Amino acid sequence: MSLRIEDALSTLLFQNGMPIDLSPDGKWVAYTLKDPRRGEKIDDERYSFFTRSGVRIFGMGCDIWVTNTTSGQSKCLTGGKGSSWGPVWSPDGNYLIFYSDRDGQARLWMWEKATDTLRQVSDITVRPYFGDEVVRWTPDSRKVLCKVVPEGMTLEDTLDLIVGAPTAADDGERDSRSSTLIYRSRIVSEQDHCTEEPQENTVDVDADVTNVYLADLALIDVFNGNVERIVCRHKVTGYWLSPDATKVAFTVLTENAYDIAVASLSDCCPRVIASDVQNEHKFSVSWSPKGDLLSYTSAGDCFIASVRGDAPQNLTSTSHPSFGNTYRAPLWDTSGQNLYLLASDTLWRISIADSSVNAVTQIPDRRLMEVVSPASGGRFWSPEGGKLLYLITRIDKTKKIEFYKVNLSTGKFNRLMEADANCGSPAILTIDVSDDNQRVIYTRQDVQRCEDIWIADVDFQNPRQLTHVNPVDDTVVMGTGRLINWRSLDGEELCGALLLPTNYEPGKQYPLVVWVYGGDRGGNRVNQFGLVGPGINNLQLLATRGYAVLFPDAPLQKGTPMQDLAKTVLPGVDRAVEMGIADPERLGVMGHSYGGYCTLGLIAQTTRFKAAVVSGGTGNLISAYGAMRRDGSTYSLPWAETGQGRMGGTPWEMRDRYIENSPAFYLDRIQTPLLLLHGELDNAAPSFLADEIFVGLRRLGKWVMYAKYEGESHAPVDWEYANQIDYWNRIITMFDTFLKPSKRNG
């Protein structure tokens, strides 16, 4: 039986970046699940960051669930009314607070466990941007700290700062006066060449997309709703209460970096204690046990800063690997004398006293993925009073996960458990421990089963699946996964995750669809449900219909992404054919976003593929370079020059490089039938980029079909349910038509 599209799209999802939370007594776990069927159509680009009710787009269609860790009984607390996310238990375990727009605007709500009742905490509108920006409780279970809409502003005011104020044209009205958007270069602004007064109906666009972070930090009494604004009108990207809850540390986005500031909850006067912090993200900050120091990473080094305002101290000025993980903050031991970090697949200890940096341990042929620690961060889980530390690892050759415990005095380690599975992403947000250090919860999935919460005792004894979020997984026989290995044309050792068809028969050749995403290590996904992910990305939709699916490693170099795609991906296809799994006459390829670009890049270089699907992609790096949002901002310049585009400079400096790596200039070579899928309101890869591929191939008389989804954004996971159904029906029909013999010859 094939996995129905409707069942795949109704899979409840643990949203990436949203933490799970174990109650202090270890008896209940709270979490957020997203129902893709409840996606809200974005009919106006103005609401592509936040909905009209103030919900961040990723939070749409989410509900709060709780599960009893003894009985396994699960309950949805919010019942599908509005969107709710980010649950956090109070320190006394009696209350669960979360965000919700169930009354029409995003506010704070609370569930009282004893009475099983919900109530709104305050009428103030909340403003979290990242999924991890949950509320922070004070130790007395009386107040919470969170981000809220700046004082004196409405939701519409905040949107004006992000995307600009709406014009008469936006409102569907026109009159005889001009309705104009004015954009100025820096030199025009500096020299003030534009001296004419704007006409009455003219809008001068000065919005800034980084204003998505603009908010106040407010302390809210959960019993009477009183609000104290601690920090006002800052671009706050993360915040953490001190252990005694007298101070809050927070990160603020600046032009090119972050500042770390501290504010006392009593005087509400923020002070910057570290400037120009260079970090991939804003997670890497943690309080010392005494609350007098903050640790953080910047530009690969580890620092501490005193709340008194002393100059930050670099603890790693001697030779060391780069400490620059996106999510992990340095972890303090209970004494506050040492910090622990992961780098170069090694566990490191940094001494506060003498700034010594020492390797604690390495585990041969293992990638150290995460330290087991509380969801609140700052510490590591150690039931033995700080003597031991627990690690999640991945075996390089098999991609299995393992749990180890490490003796911090000797560096010796013991393996506790091994599984053909993946933990959540990022794992630091999908692990939590009980206050008594006797239980640990974590999310786990494999290629055949969706993500669920598991629970284990000390030393990961008696692990058991706690939740069964999607029972349909038990009713359909899914395809199995395996790793395959090959060498690129340059001799590099590569691997790929191969999803075999349901009821695979050795020796029988199957149609193969390649899911490509340049720069990714697809082999690491061999234990991920559906290979790419659940819901809209679930490639079991193909495996249960008789297809093999390959997600290959595809490392790319600066300046040559198109050539590198052919050098890395095509030998992987050859390997699947050599193994007798893939039929060389029935090969397809597909990809989304940058994967769409990669798909075009491959079919412009080879005629081996008999069908291709490009979703939300581009084929012209020069056109993409010039894409601009309504507010005048552009993501594409850094993307093309130094980011994923890998061009290494501007089109004026690297003209030939941009052309040589743009499939749009090689459309005449494409022989593969192509299906284009694109959201009309895509602001990551604007739909004109798909338009020009379609127009060019149509002009050349090639087989091309284009489905543009009105009112939809870049990610199909956020699309209206009916459009998601149509999206997959078109993909399956495309591959069935060209890769299935009965369809092709019928």
Summary of the structure (lengths in Angstrom):
residues: 746
radius of gyration: 26.3
end to end distance: 23.0
largest distance: 80.2
contacts: 2592
relative contact order: 0.08
helix: 20%
strand: 33%
